[in-house]
Amino acid sequence: MAKNPAFNAGWKRGTDIMASWLDNIPFPEEQWKSVQRHKWNPHLPMTFYDDSACLFKIDRTSAAGPNETIIEKRDPTIWAEEWNLKEVRRFLEVNVPSFGDTKGKDEEVESWYAELGAAMGGVDAKRVITWPVVLVLATRR
């Protein structure tokens, strides 16, 4: 993680929100009605890292009220792409934060990509990649 406290606080806040499936975002009944929380593939994590990758404990909480509707569906096609190893690598390099100095880890990271490429059936093999999705709808009173 960066040494910047504001960055770290923002990263923790975003991580907590994703790990909670946006359920930790409150919609007070005096301000909101008809709150619906739609979740596709909730059996999958919203983040692609866990507590061991962070310098903080990920807090999974819920502020969902008793009058809110929560709908969960399993559908691996809702948001899916066919990617090869190069496309997976591009996604990871853009979206995974740097957790400190990576010097000396290049060989280890490359070995992980080689292992992933083999598991995918070769560097040019296309595999379906899917993500969990959450959509929160609410009407202001």
C-alpha positions as CSV (number, residue, x, y, z in Angstrom):
1,M,0.0,0.0,0.0
2,A,1.0,3.6,-0.5
3,K,2.5,5.6,2.3
4,N,-0.1,8.2,1.8
5,P,-2.7,8.1,4.6
6,A,-5.5,9.6,2.4
7,F,-4.9,7.0,-0.3
8,N,-4.9,4.2,2.3
9,A,-8.2,5.4,3.8
10,G,-9.8,5.6,0.4
11,W,-8.5,2.2,-0.5
12,K,-9.9,0.7,2.7
13,R,-13.3,2.5,2.3
14,G,-13.6,1.1,-1.3
15,T,-12.5,-2.4,-0.3
16,D,-15.0,-2.5,2.6
17,I,-17.8,-1.3,0.3
18,M,-17.0,-4.0,-2.4
19,A,-16.5,-6.7,0.2
20,S,-19.9,-5.8,1.7
21,W,-21.6,-5.9,-1.7
22,L,-22.6,-2.3,-1.2
23,D,-24.8,-3.4,1.7
24,N,-22.9,-1.1,4.1
25,I,-24.2,1.9,2.2
26,P,-27.3,3.0,4.3
27,F,-30.5,4.3,2.8
28,P,-32.4,5.8,5.8
29,E,-36.1,5.2,5.5
30,E,-36.9,8.9,6.2
31,Q,-35.0,9.8,3.0
32,W,-35.4,6.8,0.8
33,K,-38.1,4.3,-0.3
34,S,-38.4,1.3,-2.6
35,V,-34.8,0.3,-1.9
36,Q,-33.7,-2.7,-4.0
37,R,-30.4,-4.4,-3.8
38,H,-29.9,-6.7,-6.8
39,K,-26.9,-9.1,-6.7
40,W,-25.7,-11.3,-9.5
41,N,-23.4,-14.2,-8.5
42,P,-23.2,-13.3,-4.8
43,H,-21.4,-16.7,-4.2
44,L,-18.3,-14.9,-5.7
45,P,-16.3,-12.2,-4.0
46,M,-16.6,-8.6,-5.3
47,T,-12.9,-8.0,-4.7
48,F,-10.1,-10.2,-6.2
49,Y,-7.9,-9.9,-3.1
50,D,-8.5,-10.7,0.6
51,D,-7.3,-9.6,4.0
52,S,-3.8,-11.0,3.4
53,A,-3.2,-8.5,0.6
54,C,-4.1,-5.5,2.7
55,L,-2.5,-3.6,5.6
56,F,-5.9,-3.5,7.3
57,K,-8.8,-5.8,8.2
58,I,-11.6,-5.8,5.6
59,D,-14.8,-5.0,7.3
60,R,-17.9,-6.7,5.8
61,T,-21.0,-5.0,7.2
62,S,-24.6,-4.4,6.3
63,A,-26.8,-1.4,6.7
64,A,-29.6,-2.9,4.7
65,G,-32.9,-2.1,6.3
66,P,-35.8,-4.5,7.1
67,N,-38.0,-2.9,4.3
68,E,-35.4,-3.2,1.6
69,T,-35.7,-5.9,-1.1
70,I,-32.6,-8.0,-1.7
71,I,-32.6,-10.1,-4.8
72,E,-29.8,-12.6,-5.5
73,K,-29.3,-14.5,-8.7
74,R,-26.7,-16.8,-10.1
75,D,-25.9,-16.0,-13.7
76,P,-22.3,-16.4,-15.0
77,T,-23.3,-14.8,-18.3
78,I,-24.5,-11.4,-16.9
79,W,-21.1,-9.8,-17.3
80,A,-18.8,-12.1,-19.1
81,E,-15.9,-11.8,-21.6
82,E,-13.7,-14.2,-23.4
83,W,-10.1,-13.3,-22.7
84,N,-6.7,-14.8,-23.3
85,L,-3.7,-14.5,-20.9
86,K,-2.6,-11.1,-22.3
87,E,-6.1,-9.6,-21.7
88,V,-6.2,-11.0,-18.2
89,R,-2.8,-9.6,-17.5
90,R,-3.8,-6.2,-18.8
91,F,-6.8,-6.2,-16.5
92,L,-4.8,-7.2,-13.5
93,E,-2.0,-4.7,-14.1
94,V,-4.5,-1.8,-14.4
95,N,-6.7,-2.8,-11.4
96,V,-4.4,-4.3,-8.8
97,P,-2.8,-1.6,-6.6
98,S,0.9,-1.7,-5.8
99,F,1.4,-2.9,-2.3
100,G,4.9,-1.5,-1.8
101,D,8.1,-2.1,-3.6
102,T,7.9,-4.9,-6.2
103,K,11.6,-5.0,-7.0
104,G,12.9,-8.5,-6.9
105,K,9.4,-10.0,-7.3
106,D,9.3,-9.8,-11.2
107,E,10.4,-13.5,-11.5
108,E,7.8,-14.6,-9.0
109,V,5.0,-12.7,-10.7
110,E,6.1,-14.0,-14.1
111,S,6.0,-17.5,-12.8
112,W,2.4,-16.9,-11.6
113,Y,1.5,-15.7,-15.1
114,A,3.2,-18.8,-16.6
115,E,1.2,-21.0,-14.3
116,L,-2.0,-19.2,-15.1
117,G,-1.3,-19.4,-18.8
118,A,-0.8,-23.2,-18.5
119,A,-4.1,-23.5,-16.5
120,M,-5.9,-21.6,-19.2
121,G,-4.7,-24.0,-21.9
122,G,-1.9,-21.8,-23.3
123,V,-1.2,-18.0,-23.7
124,D,-3.6,-17.7,-26.7
125,A,-6.4,-19.8,-25.3
126,K,-9.6,-17.8,-24.7
127,R,-11.5,-18.5,-21.5
128,V,-14.7,-17.0,-20.2
129,I,-14.1,-14.5,-17.4
130,T,-17.1,-13.4,-15.4
131,W,-17.7,-10.9,-12.6
132,P,-20.2,-10.6,-9.8
133,V,-22.5,-7.5,-10.2
134,V,-24.5,-5.4,-7.7
135,L,-27.0,-2.8,-8.5
136,V,-28.7,-0.7,-5.9
137,L,-31.9,1.2,-6.8
138,A,-33.8,3.6,-4.5
139,T,-36.3,6.4,-4.7
140,R,-35.8,9.7,-2.8
141,R,-38.8,10.7,-0.7
